[in-house]
């Protein structure tokens, strides 16, 4: 997660142009998503348990700290995936997934943008700011 936060900060600080940010973010988030999917595909029982746990969290029947603790216990019990970068069925995965969709909708040239489907530099910057704020609140 630190790698993603660093990339978001670098973009917001003007160290990376929008087009390069999108390329790097999509690759990084895609890699993290693939790690999580690989973990779940190798252990369908874990996937089911995590889905149920996430549902409880979304419903509000367990707190964020309870969710994090139970999530970690499930991963440790499987003795795999403890080092994955983005937790499957987690708030951080949801946050990153939203930015993934927005970044994918980015078009550098205004002529290439379709109203309601694509975003430009200003919208991308706003989405990155929101994402970083949400990630910082979730950790």
N, CA, C and O atoms as CSV, one atom per row, in Angstrom:
chain,resi,resn,atom,element,x,y,z
A,1,UNK,N,N,0.818,-1.186,0.000
A,1,UNK,CA,C,0.000,0.000,0.000
A,1,UNK,C,C,0.865,1.254,0.000
A,1,UNK,O,O,0.500,2.273,-0.586
A,2,UNK,N,N,2.002,1.170,0.656
A,2,UNK,CA,C,2.903,2.328,0.689
A,2,UNK,C,C,3.355,2.723,-0.709
A,2,UNK,O,O,3.528,3.905,-1.004
A,3,UNK,N,N,3.544,1.730,-1.564
A,3,UNK,CA,C,3.962,2.008,-2.939
A,3,UNK,C,C,2.894,2.817,-3.675
A,3,UNK,O,O,3.217,3.743,-4.419
A,4,UNK,N,N,1.647,2.473,-3.471
A,4,UNK,CA,C,0.553,3.205,-4.113
A,4,UNK,C,C,0.460,4.615,-3.541
A,4,UNK,O,O,0.320,5.584,-4.288
A,5,UNK,N,N,0.536,4.730,-2.224
A,5,UNK,CA,C,0.462,6.059,-1.601
A,5,UNK,C,C,1.602,6.958,-2.081
A,5,UNK,O,O,1.402,8.150,-2.315
A,6,UNK,N,N,2.776,6.393,-2.222
A,6,UNK,CA,C,3.925,7.172,-2.709
A,6,UNK,C,C,3.670,7.672,-4.128
A,6,UNK,O,O,3.970,8.821,-4.453
A,7,UNK,N,N,3.111,6.795,-4.975
A,7,UNK,CA,C,2.796,7.190,-6.346
A,7,UNK,C,C,1.741,8.293,-6.364
A,7,UNK,O,O,1.861,9.252,-7.126
A,8,UNK,N,N,0.718,8.164,-5.535
A,8,UNK,CA,C,-0.328,9.195,-5.461
A,8,UNK,C,C,0.269,10.524,-5.010
A,8,UNK,O,O,-0.040,11.572,-5.579
A,9,UNK,N,N,1.123,10.482,-3.992
A,9,UNK,CA,C,1.773,11.709,-3.508
A,9,UNK,C,C,2.673,12.326,-4.568
A,9,UNK,O,O,2.678,13.543,-4.751
A,10,UNK,N,N,3.433,11.493,-5.263
A,10,UNK,CA,C,4.311,12.011,-6.318
A,10,UNK,C,C,3.505,12.726,-7.395
A,10,UNK,O,O,3.908,13.779,-7.889
A,11,UNK,N,N,2.371,12.149,-7.752
A,11,UNK,CA,C,1.511,12.781,-8.755
A,11,UNK,C,C,0.963,14.120,-8.238
A,11,UNK,O,O,1.013,15.132,-8.937
A,12,UNK,N,N,0.448,14.110,-7.028
A,12,UNK,CA,C,-0.130,15.336,-6.475
A,12,UNK,C,C,0.917,16.429,-6.267
A,12,UNK,O,O,0.591,17.616,-6.289
A,13,UNK,N,N,2.163,16.031,-6.066
A,13,UNK,CA,C,3.243,17.006,-5.894
A,13,UNK,C,C,3.862,17.437,-7.221
A,13,UNK,O,O,4.859,18.160,-7.241
A,14,UNK,N,N,3.272,16.995,-8.320
A,14,UNK,CA,C,3.726,17.437,-9.633
A,14,UNK,C,C,4.971,16.741,-10.147
A,14,UNK,O,O,5.589,17.221,-11.097
A,15,UNK,N,N,5.356,15.629,-9.549
A,15,UNK,CA,C,6.564,14.927,-9.964
A,15,UNK,C,C,6.326,14.015,-11.164
A,15,UNK,O,O,7.272,13.590,-11.828
A,16,UNK,N,N,5.056,13.719,-11.438
A,16,UNK,CA,C,4.696,12.808,-12.526
A,16,UNK,C,C,3.562,13.444,-13.329
A,16,UNK,O,O,2.563,13.864,-12.745
A,17,UNK,N,N,3.695,13.522,-14.642
A,17,UNK,CA,C,2.570,14.022,-15.441
A,17,UNK,C,C,1.410,13.022,-15.427
A,17,UNK,O,O,1.608,11.832,-15.181
A,18,UNK,N,N,0.207,13.517,-15.692
A,18,UNK,CA,C,-1.003,12.686,-15.618
A,18,UNK,C,C,-0.898,11.410,-16.434
A,18,UNK,O,O,-1.224,10.328,-15.946
A,19,UNK,N,N,-0.450,11.531,-17.657
A,19,UNK,CA,C,-0.381,10.359,-18.538
A,19,UNK,C,C,0.532,9.280,-17.947
A,19,UNK,O,O,0.184,8.099,-17.954
A,20,UNK,N,N,1.692,9.682,-17.441
A,20,UNK,CA,C,2.623,8.724,-16.837
A,20,UNK,C,C,2.062,8.149,-15.542
A,20,UNK,O,O,2.227,6.964,-15.253
A,21,UNK,N,N,1.391,9.010,-14.760
A,21,UNK,CA,C,0.768,8.522,-13.529
A,21,UNK,C,C,-0.231,7.417,-13.840
A,21,UNK,O,O,-0.217,6.364,-13.202
A,22,UNK,N,N,-1.092,7.655,-14.814
A,22,UNK,CA,C,-2.119,6.671,-15.163
A,22,UNK,C,C,-1.475,5.346,-15.552
A,22,UNK,O,O,-1.907,4.288,-15.095
A,23,UNK,N,N,-0.456,5.398,-16.383
A,23,UNK,CA,C,0.229,4.180,-16.818
A,23,UNK,C,C,0.810,3.428,-15.622
A,23,UNK,O,O,0.631,2.217,-15.493
A,24,UNK,N,N,1.506,4.154,-14.751
A,24,UNK,CA,C,2.137,3.528,-13.590
A,24,UNK,C,C,1.096,3.011,-12.594
A,24,UNK,O,O,1.239,1.914,-12.053
A,25,UNK,N,N,0.047,3.807,-12.354
A,25,UNK,CA,C,-0.966,3.394,-11.396
A,25,UNK,C,C,-1.717,2.154,-11.874
A,25,UNK,O,O,-1.921,1.214,-11.106
A,26,UNK,N,N,-2.126,2.151,-13.135
A,26,UNK,CA,C,-2.863,0.997,-13.650
A,26,UNK,C,C,-2.024,-0.277,-13.561
A,26,UNK,O,O,-2.541,-1.347,-13.239
A,27,UNK,N,N,-0.733,-0.157,-13.848
A,27,UNK,CA,C,0.149,-1.332,-13.755
A,27,UNK,C,C,0.305,-1.789,-12.305
A,27,UNK,O,O,0.211,-2.982,-12.017
A,28,UNK,N,N,0.540,-0.857,-11.404
A,28,UNK,CA,C,0.749,-1.188,-9.994
A,28,UNK,C,C,-0.527,-1.747,-9.358
A,28,UNK,O,O,-0.490,-2.789,-8.705
A,29,UNK,N,N,-1.636,-1.067,-9.545
A,29,UNK,CA,C,-2.901,-1.540,-8.974
A,29,UNK,C,C,-3.300,-2.879,-9.594
A,29,UNK,O,O,-3.848,-3.742,-8.908
A,30,UNK,N,N,-3.030,-3.052,-10.875
A,30,UNK,CA,C,-3.321,-4.326,-11.536
A,30,UNK,C,C,-2.507,-5.458,-10.945
A,30,UNK,O,O,-3.012,-6.564,-10.753
A,31,UNK,N,N,-1.248,-5.179,-10.659
A,31,UNK,CA,C,-0.385,-6.199,-10.050
A,31,UNK,C,C,-0.901,-6.586,-8.661
A,31,UNK,O,O,-0.958,-7.766,-8.317
A,32,UNK,N,N,-1.271,-5.590,-7.879
A,32,UNK,CA,C,-1.792,-5.861,-6.543
A,32,UNK,C,C,-3.106,-6.629,-6.606
A,32,UNK,O,O,-3.335,-7.545,-5.816
A,33,UNK,N,N,-3.978,-6.250,-7.558
A,33,UNK,CA,C,-5.251,-6.956,-7.730
A,33,UNK,C,C,-4.999,-8.409,-8.110
A,33,UNK,O,O,-5.670,-9.313,-7.614
A,34,UNK,N,N,-4.025,-8.627,-8.993
A,34,UNK,CA,C,-3.696,-9.988,-9.414
A,34,UNK,C,C,-3.181,-10.830,-8.252
A,34,UNK,O,O,-3.479,-12.022,-8.169
A,35,UNK,N,N,-2.404,-10.214,-7.349
A,35,UNK,CA,C,-1.927,-10.924,-6.156
A,35,UNK,C,C,-3.109,-11.403,-5.322
A,35,UNK,O,O,-3.151,-12.554,-4.888
A,36,UNK,N,N,-4.061,-10.514,-5.107
A,36,UNK,CA,C,-5.225,-10.853,-4.296
A,36,UNK,C,C,-6.059,-11.931,-4.978
A,36,UNK,O,O,-6.498,-12.881,-4.329
A,37,UNK,N,N,-6.279,-11.791,-6.278
A,37,UNK,CA,C,-7.062,-12.788,-7.014
A,37,UNK,C,C,-6.376,-14.147,-7.005
A,37,UNK,O,O,-7.035,-15.181,-6.902
A,38,UNK,N,N,-5.046,-14.142,-7.113
A,38,UNK,CA,C,-4.290,-15.395,-7.078
A,38,UNK,C,C,-4.458,-16.079,-5.721
A,38,UNK,O,O,-4.678,-17.288,-5.648
A,39,UNK,N,N,-4.353,-15.297,-4.657
A,39,UNK,CA,C,-4.546,-15.839,-3.314
A,39,UNK,C,C,-5.932,-16.471,-3.190
A,39,UNK,O,O,-6.067,-17.583,-2.679
A,40,UNK,N,N,-6.950,-15.770,-3.652
A,40,UNK,CA,C,-8.319,-16.267,-3.520
A,40,UNK,C,C,-8.575,-17.477,-4.404
A,40,UNK,O,O,-9.289,-18.398,-4.007
A,41,UNK,N,N,-7.999,-17.481,-5.599
A,41,UNK,CA,C,-8.229,-18.621,-6.491
A,41,UNK,C,C,-7.576,-19.891,-5.955
A,41,UNK,O,O,-8.054,-20.994,-6.218
A,42,UNK,N,N,-6.494,-19.740,-5.210
A,42,UNK,CA,C,-5.810,-20.905,-4.643
A,42,UNK,C,C,-6.510,-21.422,-3.392
A,42,UNK,O,O,-6.240,-22.533,-2.935
A,43,UNK,N,N,-7.411,-20.609,-2.841
A,43,UNK,CA,C,-8.072,-21.020,-1.605
A,43,UNK,C,C,-9.520,-20.531,-1.600
A,43,UNK,O,O,-9.824,-19.508,-0.988
A,44,UNK,N,N,-10.426,-21.261,-2.285
A,44,UNK,CA,C,-11.830,-20.845,-2.351
A,44,UNK,C,C,-12.507,-20.755,-0.982
A,44,UNK,O,O,-13.398,-19.929,-0.783
A,45,UNK,N,N,-12.089,-21.597,-0.047
A,45,UNK,CA,C,-12.669,-21.534,1.301
A,45,UNK,C,C,-12.339,-20.189,1.952
A,45,UNK,O,O,-13.193,-19.577,2.593
A,46,UNK,N,N,-11.105,-19.740,1.784
A,46,UNK,CA,C,-10.700,-18.434,2.308
A,46,UNK,C,C,-11.516,-17.341,1.636
A,46,UNK,O,O,-11.972,-16.409,2.299
A,47,UNK,N,N,-11.701,-17.447,0.344
A,47,UNK,CA,C,-12.477,-16.457,-0.401
A,47,UNK,C,C,-13.882,-16.326,0.176
A,47,UNK,O,O,-14.368,-15.215,0.390
A,48,UNK,N,N,-14.522,-17.440,0.422
A,48,UNK,CA,C,-15.881,-17.437,0.974
A,48,UNK,C,C,-15.905,-16.796,2.359
A,48,UNK,O,O,-16.787,-15.992,2.663
A,49,UNK,N,N,-14.934,-17.154,3.193
A,49,UNK,CA,C,-14.874,-16.592,4.541
A,49,UNK,C,C,-14.636,-15.075,4.494
A,49,UNK,O,O,-15.240,-14.322,5.258
A,50,UNK,N,N,-13.756,-14.639,3.594
A,50,UNK,CA,C,-13.489,-13.206,3.484
A,50,UNK,C,C,-14.707,-12.455,2.954
A,50,UNK,O,O,-14.996,-11.349,3.410
A,51,UNK,N,N,-15.417,-13.037,2.005
A,51,UNK,CA,C,-16.645,-12.411,1.494
A,51,UNK,C,C,-17.646,-12.201,2.622
A,51,UNK,O,O,-18.230,-11.125,2.752
A,52,UNK,N,N,-17.838,-13.232,3.436
A,52,UNK,CA,C,-18.783,-13.143,4.562
A,52,UNK,C,C,-18.324,-12.099,5.581
A,52,UNK,O,O,-19.131,-11.328,6.100
A,53,UNK,N,N,-17.041,-12.085,5.856
A,53,UNK,CA,C,-16.495,-11.113,6.791
A,53,UNK,C,C,-16.690,-9.694,6.262
A,53,UNK,O,O,-17.085,-8.801,7.012
A,54,UNK,N,N,-16.417,-9.487,4.986
A,54,UNK,CA,C,-16.580,-8.161,4.393
A,54,UNK,C,C,-18.044,-7.738,4.433
A,54,UNK,O,O,-18.341,-6.571,4.686
A,55,UNK,N,N,-18.954,-8.666,4.187
A,55,UNK,CA,C,-20.382,-8.358,4.236
A,55,UNK,C,C,-20.773,-7.871,5.635
A,55,UNK,O,O,-21.531,-6.910,5.765
A,56,UNK,N,N,-20.265,-8.521,6.668
A,56,UNK,CA,C,-20.540,-8.092,8.042
A,56,UNK,C,C,-20.030,-6.668,8.269
A,56,UNK,O,O,-20.690,-5.849,8.908
A,57,UNK,N,N,-18.850,-6.397,7.735
A,57,UNK,CA,C,-18.265,-5.067,7.900
A,57,UNK,C,C,-19.104,-4.013,7.189
A,57,UNK,O,O,-19.371,-2.947,7.744
A,58,UNK,N,N,-19.517,-4.307,5.971
A,58,UNK,CA,C,-20.337,-3.363,5.202
A,58,UNK,C,C,-21.685,-3.128,5.895
A,58,UNK,O,O,-22.181,-2.002,5.935
A,59,UNK,N,N,-22.268,-4.193,6.435
A,59,UNK,CA,C,-23.548,-4.089,7.148
A,59,UNK,C,C,-23.414,-3.330,8.467
A,59,UNK,O,O,-24.406,-2.866,9.031
A,60,UNK,N,N,-22.191,-3.211,8.948
A,60,UNK,CA,C,-21.958,-2.507,10.199
A,60,UNK,C,C,-22.113,-3.381,11.429
A,60,UNK,O,O,-22.214,-2.874,12.545
A,61,UNK,N,N,-22.132,-4.694,11.231
A,61,UNK,CA,C,-22.279,-5.589,12.385
A,61,UNK,C,C,-20.954,-5.836,13.103
A,61,UNK,O,O,-20.936,-6.367,14.214
A,62,UNK,N,N,-19.846,-5.449,12.469
A,62,UNK,CA,C,-18.546,-5.485,13.147
A,62,UNK,C,C,-17.812,-4.182,12.850
A,62,UNK,O,O,-18.017,-3.569,11.803
A,63,UNK,N,N,-16.972,-3.773,13.762
A,63,UNK,CA,C,-16.219,-2.521,13.608
A,63,UNK,C,C,-15.043,-2.705,12.652
A,63,UNK,O,O,-14.705,-3.825,12.268
A,64,UNK,N,N,-14.436,-1.599,12.281
A,64,UNK,CA,C,-13.257,-1.645,11.411
A,64,UNK,C,C,-12.136,-2.432,12.082
A,64,UNK,O,O,-11.477,-3.247,11.436
A,65,UNK,N,N,-11.916,-2.193,13.374
A,65,UNK,CA,C,-10.824,-2.907,14.055
A,65,UNK,C,C,-11.122,-4.407,14.156
A,65,UNK,O,O,-10.218,-5.228,13.998
A,66,UNK,N,N,-12.377,-4.766,14.418
A,66,UNK,CA,C,-12.745,-6.187,14.449
A,66,UNK,C,C,-12.549,-6.816,13.073
A,66,UNK,O,O,-12.051,-7.934,12.942
A,67,UNK,N,N,-12.954,-6.066,12.055
A,67,UNK,CA,C,-12.791,-6.562,10.684
A,67,UNK,C,C,-11.318,-6.818,10.387
A,67,UNK,O,O,-10.959,-7.886,9.891
A,68,UNK,N,N,-10.468,-5.845,10.687
A,68,UNK,CA,C,-9.034,-5.985,10.407
A,68,UNK,C,C,-8.442,-7.163,11.164
A,68,UNK,O,O,-7.655,-7.929,10.609
A,69,UNK,N,N,-8.816,-7.308,12.422
A,69,UNK,CA,C,-8.292,-8.408,13.236
A,69,UNK,C,C,-8.739,-9.770,12.683
A,69,UNK,O,O,-7.928,-10.686,12.549
A,70,UNK,N,N,-10.022,-9.894,12.366
A,70,UNK,CA,C,-10.529,-11.161,11.839
A,70,UNK,C,C,-9.939,-11.461,10.466
A,70,UNK,O,O,-9.644,-12.612,10.146
A,71,UNK,N,N,-9.769,-10.411,9.653
A,71,UNK,CA,C,-9.168,-10.592,8.330
A,71,UNK,C,C,-7.768,-11.165,8.488
A,71,UNK,O,O,-7.409,-12.145,7.836
A,72,UNK,N,N,-6.988,-10.549,9.353
A,72,UNK,CA,C,-5.609,-10.991,9.571
A,72,UNK,C,C,-5.577,-12.428,10.092
A,72,UNK,O,O,-4.744,-13.226,9.662
A,73,UNK,N,N,-6.481,-12.761,11.014
A,73,UNK,CA,C,-6.534,-14.123,11.544
A,73,UNK,C,C,-6.835,-15.141,10.446
A,73,UNK,O,O,-6.236,-16.216,10.423
A,74,UNK,N,N,-7.748,-14.818,9.544
A,74,UNK,CA,C,-8.057,-15.731,8.437
A,74,UNK,C,C,-6.840,-15.949,7.544
A,74,UNK,O,O,-6.558,-17.077,7.137
A,75,UNK,N,N,-6.129,-14.884,7.245
A,75,UNK,CA,C,-4.948,-14.992,6.379
A,75,UNK,C,C,-3.869,-15.818,7.071
A,75,UNK,O,O,-3.260,-16.690,6.451
A,76,UNK,N,N,-3.632,-15.549,8.342
A,76,UNK,CA,C,-2.607,-16.286,9.084
A,76,UNK,C,C,-2.974,-17.763,9.167
A,76,UNK,O,O,-2.101,-18.623,9.047
A,77,UNK,N,N,-4.250,-18.065,9.369
A,77,UNK,CA,C,-4.688,-19.460,9.449
A,77,UNK,C,C,-4.408,-20.220,8.157
A,77,UNK,O,O,-4.149,-21.423,8.189
A,78,UNK,N,N,-4.457,-19.529,7.025
A,78,UNK,CA,C,-4.193,-20.206,5.750
A,78,UNK,C,C,-2.704,-20.336,5.486
A,78,UNK,O,O,-2.289,-21.083,4.600
A,79,UNK,N,N,-1.896,-19.607,6.255
A,79,UNK,CA,C,-0.439,-19.631,6.109
A,79,UNK,C,C,0.020,-19.235,4.700
A,79,UNK,O,O,1.024,-19.735,4.193
A,80,UNK,N,N,-0.739,-18.331,4.089
A,80,UNK,CA,C,-0.337,-17.801,2.780
A,80,UNK,C,C,-0.935,-16.420,2.619
A,80,UNK,O,O,-1.928,-16.079,3.262
A,81,UNK,N,N,-0.331,-15.642,1.770
A,81,UNK,CA,C,-0.894,-14.357,1.427
A,81,UNK,C,C,-0.702,-13.259,2.448
A,81,UNK,O,O,-1.255,-12.171,2.283
A,82,UNK,N,N,0.069,-13.508,3.507
A,82,UNK,CA,C,0.238,-12.484,4.529
A,82,UNK,C,C,0.953,-11.253,3.987
A,82,UNK,O,O,0.869,-10.174,4.574
A,83,UNK,N,N,1.648,-11.408,2.884
A,83,UNK,CA,C,2.414,-10.288,2.332
A,83,UNK,C,C,1.741,-9.619,1.149
A,83,UNK,O,O,2.371,-8.811,0.468
A,84,UNK,N,N,0.467,-9.933,0.881
A,84,UNK,CA,C,-0.182,-9.297,-0.260
A,84,UNK,C,C,-0.335,-7.803,0.004
A,84,UNK,O,O,-0.460,-7.377,1.152
A,85,UNK,N,N,-0.324,-7.023,-1.052
A,85,UNK,CA,C,-0.289,-5.577,-0.912
A,85,UNK,C,C,-1.653,-4.952,-0.672
A,85,UNK,O,O,-1.756,-3.961,0.051
A,86,UNK,N,N,-2.683,-5.500,-1.253
A,86,UNK,CA,C,-4.034,-4.995,-1.057
A,86,UNK,C,C,-4.906,-6.145,-0.597
A,86,UNK,O,O,-4.951,-7.198,-1.231
A,87,UNK,N,N,-5.583,-5.939,0.490
A,87,UNK,CA,C,-6.406,-6.999,1.057
A,87,UNK,C,C,-7.657,-7.216,0.213
A,87,UNK,O,O,-8.388,-6.265,-0.060
A,88,UNK,N,N,-7.913,-8.459,-0.206
A,88,UNK,CA,C,-9.160,-8.711,-0.916
A,88,UNK,C,C,-10.345,-8.469,0.014
A,88,UNK,O,O,-10.265,-8.720,1.217
A,89,UNK,N,N,-11.444,-7.980,-0.555
A,89,UNK,CA,C,-12.666,-7.689,0.211
A,89,UNK,C,C,-12.383,-6.705,1.340
A,89,UNK,O,O,-12.840,-6.895,2.467
A,90,UNK,N,N,-11.635,-5.665,1.037
A,90,UNK,CA,C,-11.313,-4.672,2.052
A,90,UNK,C,C,-11.717,-3.291,1.560
A,90,UNK,O,O,-11.966,-3.082,0.372
A,91,UNK,N,N,-11.778,-2.362,2.490
A,91,UNK,CA,C,-12.087,-0.982,2.143
A,91,UNK,C,C,-10.996,-0.421,1.230
A,91,UNK,O,O,-11.293,0.305,0.282
A,92,UNK,N,N,-9.749,-0.752,1.511
A,92,UNK,CA,C,-8.666,-0.233,0.665
A,92,UNK,C,C,-8.767,-0.782,-0.759
A,92,UNK,O,O,-8.457,-0.069,-1.713
A,93,UNK,N,N,-9.194,-2.031,-0.919
A,93,UNK,CA,C,-9.379,-2.577,-2.257
A,93,UNK,C,C,-10.484,-1.822,-2.983
A,93,UNK,O,O,-10.364,-1.530,-4.173
A,94,UNK,N,N,-11.553,-1.509,-2.270
A,94,UNK,CA,C,-12.654,-0.752,-2.865
A,94,UNK,C,C,-12.186,0.642,-3.298
A,94,UNK,O,O,-12.546,1.113,-4.377
A,95,UNK,N,N,-11.398,1.285,-2.468
A,95,UNK,CA,C,-10.881,2.627,-2.770
A,95,UNK,C,C,-9.978,2.582,-4.001
A,95,UNK,O,O,-10.111,3.406,-4.905
A,96,UNK,N,N,-9.069,1.623,-4.031
A,96,UNK,CA,C,-8.137,1.492,-5.158
A,96,UNK,C,C,-8.894,1.124,-6.428
A,96,UNK,O,O,-8.563,1.615,-7.507
A,97,UNK,N,N,-9.895,0.273,-6.313
A,97,UNK,CA,C,-10.684,-0.124,-7.484
A,97,UNK,C,C,-11.397,1.076,-8.097
A,97,UNK,O,O,-11.487,1.197,-9.319
A,98,UNK,N,N,-11.900,1.960,-7.243
A,98,UNK,CA,C,-12.573,3.161,-7.764
A,98,UNK,C,C,-11.589,4.015,-8.558
A,98,UNK,O,O,-11.904,4.464,-9.660
A,99,UNK,N,N,-10.398,4.242,-8.003
A,99,UNK,CA,C,-9.411,5.048,-8.728
A,99,UNK,C,C,-8.966,4.340,-9.998
A,99,UNK,O,O,-8.677,4.991,-11.002
A,100,UNK,N,N,-8.909,3.020,-9.965
A,100,UNK,CA,C,-8.530,2.253,-11.164
A,100,UNK,C,C,-9.502,2.573,-12.309
A,100,UNK,O,O,-9.080,2.807,-13.441
A,101,UNK,N,N,-10.786,2.579,-12.006
A,101,UNK,CA,C,-11.807,2.883,-13.026
A,101,UNK,C,C,-11.647,4.313,-13.520
A,101,UNK,O,O,-11.715,4.570,-14.722
A,102,UNK,N,N,-11.435,5.239,-12.601
A,102,UNK,CA,C,-11.286,6.646,-12.980
A,102,UNK,C,C,-10.022,6.862,-13.809
A,102,UNK,O,O,-10.050,7.577,-14.810
A,103,UNK,N,N,-8.923,6.250,-13.397
A,103,UNK,CA,C,-7.670,6.399,-14.139
A,103,UNK,C,C,-7.792,5.811,-15.541
A,103,UNK,O,O,-7.248,6.351,-16.504
A,104,UNK,N,N,-8.505,4.708,-15.640
A,104,UNK,CA,C,-8.722,4.081,-16.943
A,104,UNK,C,C,-9.562,4.980,-17.860
A,104,UNK,O,O,-9.464,4.895,-19.084
A,105,UNK,N,N,-10.378,5.831,-17.260
A,105,UNK,CA,C,-11.231,6.742,-18.039
A,105,UNK,C,C,-10.490,8.025,-18.445
A,105,UNK,O,O,-11.033,8.843,-19.189
A,106,UNK,N,N,-9.273,8.200,-17.966
A,106,UNK,CA,C,-8.502,9.410,-18.272
A,106,UNK,C,C,-8.126,9.474,-19.745
A,106,UNK,O,O,-7.700,8.483,-20.338
A,107,UNK,N,N,-8.293,10.654,-20.321
A,107,UNK,CA,C,-7.844,10.923,-21.691
A,107,UNK,C,C,-7.094,12.249,-21.669
A,107,UNK,O,O,-7.623,13.269,-21.226
A,108,UNK,N,N,-5.867,12.220,-22.148
A,108,UNK,CA,C,-5.029,13.410,-22.130
A,108,UNK,C,C,-5.596,14.498,-23.056
A,108,UNK,O,O,-5.673,15.665,-22.671
A,109,UNK,N,N,-5.979,14.121,-24.237
A,109,UNK,CA,C,-6.477,15.072,-25.235
A,109,UNK,C,C,-7.985,15.278,-25.059
A,109,UNK,O,O,-8.753,14.320,-25.133
A,110,UNK,N,N,-8.409,16.523,-24.827
A,110,UNK,CA,C,-9.843,16.783,-24.661
A,110,UNK,C,C,-10.692,16.289,-25.832
A,110,UNK,O,O,-11.860,15.949,-25.641
A,111,UNK,N,N,-10.133,16.245,-27.023
A,111,UNK,CA,C,-10.889,15.766,-28.193
A,111,UNK,C,C,-11.200,14.271,-28.091
A,111,UNK,O,O,-12.132,13.786,-28.732
A,112,UNK,N,N,-10.429,13.548,-27.293
A,112,UNK,CA,C,-10.638,12.107,-27.136
A,112,UNK,C,C,-11.630,11.767,-26.022
A,112,UNK,O,O,-11.978,10.602,-25.828
A,113,UNK,N,N,-12.081,12.787,-25.294
A,113,UNK,CA,C,-12.976,12.555,-24.160
A,113,UNK,C,C,-14.431,12.553,-24.607
A,113,UNK,O,O,-14.883,13.408,-25.369
A,114,UNK,N,N,-15.140,11.557,-24.097
A,114,UNK,CA,C,-16.583,11.500,-24.326
A,114,UNK,C,C,-17.264,11.917,-23.030
A,114,UNK,O,O,-16.966,11.390,-21.958
A,115,UNK,N,N,-18.177,12.867,-23.142
A,115,UNK,CA,C,-18.852,13.404,-21.967
A,115,UNK,C,C,-19.497,12.271,-21.165
A,115,UNK,O,O,-20.205,11.421,-21.706
A,116,UNK,N,N,-19.227,12.290,-19.863
A,116,UNK,CA,C,-19.781,11.284,-18.970
A,116,UNK,C,C,-18.988,9.991,-18.916
A,116,UNK,O,O,-19.236,9.151,-18.051
A,117,UNK,N,N,-18.033,9.816,-19.830
A,117,UNK,CA,C,-17.246,8.581,-19.861
A,117,UNK,C,C,-15.774,8.798,-19.537
A,117,UNK,O,O,-15.130,7.929,-18.949
A,118,UNK,N,N,-15.248,9.938,-19.914
A,118,UNK,CA,C,-13.822,10.184,-19.758
A,118,UNK,C,C,-13.571,11.395,-18.883
A,118,UNK,O,O,-14.427,12.267,-18.737
A,119,UNK,N,N,-12.380,11.434,-18.305
A,119,UNK,CA,C,-11.983,12.548,-17.458
A,119,UNK,C,C,-10.676,13.129,-17.959
A,119,UNK,O,O,-9.934,12.490,-18.705
A,120,UNK,N,N,-10.411,14.357,-17.529
A,120,UNK,CA,C,-9.171,15.039,-17.871
A,120,UNK,C,C,-8.292,15.209,-16.642
A,120,UNK,O,O,-8.493,14.566,-15.612
A,121,UNK,N,N,-7.308,16.095,-16.783
A,121,UNK,CA,C,-6.323,16.294,-15.712
A,121,UNK,C,C,-6.952,16.757,-14.395
A,121,UNK,O,O,-6.625,16.223,-13.335
A,122,UNK,N,N,-7.845,17.738,-14.454
A,122,UNK,CA,C,-8.432,18.268,-13.221
A,122,UNK,C,C,-9.231,17.205,-12.471
A,122,UNK,O,O,-9.114,17.070,-11.253
A,123,UNK,N,N,-10.037,16.459,-13.206
A,123,UNK,CA,C,-10.846,15.416,-12.576
A,123,UNK,C,C,-9.963,14.306,-12.010
A,123,UNK,O,O,-10.235,13.777,-10.932
A,124,UNK,N,N,-8.914,13.960,-12.737
A,124,UNK,CA,C,-7.995,12.930,-12.261
A,124,UNK,C,C,-7.334,13.371,-10.961
A,124,UNK,O,O,-7.244,12.598,-10.007
A,125,UNK,N,N,-6.878,14.602,-10.931
A,125,UNK,CA,C,-6.220,15.124,-9.728
A,125,UNK,C,C,-7.190,15.075,-8.533
A,125,UNK,O,O,-6.806,14.688,-7.429
A,126,UNK,N,N,-8.431,15.466,-8.767
A,126,UNK,CA,C,-9.439,15.426,-7.705
A,126,UNK,C,C,-9.651,14.000,-7.207
A,126,UNK,O,O,-9.742,13.771,-6.001
A,127,UNK,N,N,-9.732,13.042,-8.128
A,127,UNK,CA,C,-9.924,11.636,-7.735
A,127,UNK,C,C,-8.725,11.102,-6.966
A,127,UNK,O,O,-8.890,10.338,-6.015
A,128,UNK,N,N,-7.530,11.493,-7.362
A,128,UNK,CA,C,-6.319,11.053,-6.656
A,128,UNK,C,C,-6.298,11.643,-5.242
A,128,UNK,O,O,-5.950,10.952,-4.285
A,129,UNK,N,N,-6.670,12.912,-5.115
A,129,UNK,CA,C,-6.727,13.540,-3.785
A,129,UNK,C,C,-7.718,12.796,-2.887
A,129,UNK,O,O,-7.416,12.488,-1.734
A,130,UNK,N,N,-8.901,12.512,-3.431
A,130,UNK,CA,C,-9.922,11.789,-2.657
A,130,UNK,C,C,-9.433,10.395,-2.259
A,130,UNK,O,O,-9.657,9.937,-1.138
A,131,UNK,N,N,-8.768,9.743,-3.188
A,131,UNK,CA,C,-8.265,8.393,-2.928
A,131,UNK,C,C,-7.232,8.413,-1.812
A,131,UNK,O,O,-7.307,7.611,-0.881
A,132,UNK,N,N,-6.280,9.313,-1.897
A,132,UNK,CA,C,-5.231,9.377,-0.881
A,132,UNK,C,C,-5.841,9.701,0.481
A,132,UNK,O,O,-5.446,9.114,1.488
A,133,UNK,N,N,-6.777,10.608,0.523
A,133,UNK,CA,C,-7.453,10.960,1.777
A,133,UNK,C,C,-8.178,9.731,2.346
A,133,UNK,O,O,-8.081,9.446,3.540
A,134,UNK,N,N,-8.898,9.011,1.490
A,134,UNK,CA,C,-9.633,7.825,1.945
A,134,UNK,C,C,-8.683,6.734,2.425
A,134,UNK,O,O,-8.947,6.083,3.437
A,135,UNK,N,N,-7.579,6.528,1.706
A,135,UNK,CA,C,-6.600,5.515,2.131
A,135,UNK,C,C,-5.978,5.871,3.474
A,135,UNK,O,O,-5.772,5.004,4.324
A,136,UNK,N,N,-5.687,7.139,3.653
A,136,UNK,CA,C,-5.087,7.570,4.930
A,136,UNK,C,C,-6.068,7.390,6.086
A,136,UNK,O,O,-5.661,7.060,7.200
A,137,UNK,N,N,-7.358,7.605,5.825
A,137,UNK,CA,C,-8.372,7.403,6.867
A,137,UNK,C,C,-8.574,5.925,7.175
A,137,UNK,O,O,-8.872,5.561,8.313
A,138,UNK,N,N,-8.412,5.070,6.162
A,138,UNK,CA,C,-8.680,3.643,6.354
A,138,UNK,C,C,-7.555,2.903,7.059
A,138,UNK,O,O,-7.750,1.789,7.544
A,139,UNK,N,N,-6.375,3.521,7.119
A,139,UNK,CA,C,-5.249,2.792,7.745
A,139,UNK,C,C,-4.982,3.229,9.149
A,139,UNK,O,O,-4.072,2.708,9.795
